[in-house]
Amino acid sequence: MSFFPGHDPEPGDSAGVDQVEMLIIPRTSDIGNFEVRRALPTAKRRLVGPFIFFDRMGPAVLKAGQAVDVRPHPHIGLSTVTYLFEGEMGHRDSLGTGMVIRPGDLNLMTAGRGIVHSERTPDDLRGRDFALSGLQTWLALPDSHEEMDPAFLHQAVETMPDFSDRGYSGRVVIGRFQGLTSPVPTPTDTLYVDLRIEPHSACPFHAGADERAAYILSGSLSVSGTRYDADQLLVFRPGDTVDLVTGDQPCHVMLFGGETMESKRYIWWNFVSSSKERIEQAKEEWRTGKFDIVPGDEEEFIPLPAD
């Protein structure tokens, strides 16, 4: 979810191998009915390419009567990226969008100068048990796009290119990988790849992006002979081809990264900007009700947290 009441995680320690520049252990918080693990930002690592926020949602089974209800809240200066492995999530925003995202689909909501949205369990799932598992990430917008008009894009799973080779397979969600290019547009070079590696296999992660990382969703990986386990984030050294190697079990991993941001980014609550003053302006606008409302979800909202 894009609203998360906890604090940033404690920074992970650097790994003891050259190819892994930093190992980050996410901080876990319970947001009501399931757990969320936050890997970015940390005190020592704010971004990987344009990725300034990385949350692992679940996996969890919500019982009949349980639901996820993230009330309307604002964003500026970023794009939210929602990607599910299991379950469904309803999205509404102040543009009038109403969309249910399902496994393998992508929701890309670009806030620009400002947008409000909510994320809730669809009504047809509320009366029964259902699984929920996915990722919520944010892309910081480059200087030239920070104040662009807000926009929403839903990319269906069947429109994204799949790849397979000996011992591994996956999907190019955003960017270019294995000679394939996703149709999802981004203002800067961005990489987001859903990768599954079979037991006793390896997948090369070439140094095409300025900054690269991998989040291990399940199983384990070895890099330069060191093993890393599920729910660990590996940030790789620039310029190397990294071999991601499995042992006796398969591994599910999300590869991500992209172009280094051209200027510093500040993050406070749901606001991202190159300017502290712009964040203060957004705070005041939310506090005084100057953001647009979400049609169909007008009754509730998340108040501005205390500084």
Buried (B, 14 or more C-beta within 10 A) or exposed (E): BBBBEEEBBEBBEEBEBEBBBBBBBBBEBEBBBBBBBBBBBBEEBBBBBBBBBBBBBBBBBBEEEBBBBBBBBBBBBBBBBBBBBBBBBBBBBBBEBEBBBEBBBBBBBBBBEBBBBBBBBBEEBBEEEBBBBBBBBBBBBBEEBBBBEBBBBBBEBEEBBBBEEEBBBBBBBBBBBBEBEBEBEBBBBBBBBBBBBBEEBBBEBEBBBBBBBBBBBBBBBBBBEBEBEBBBBBBBBEEBEBBBBBBEEBBBBBBBBBBBBEEEBBBBBBBBBBBEEBBBBBBEBBEEEEBBEBEEBEEEBBEBEEE
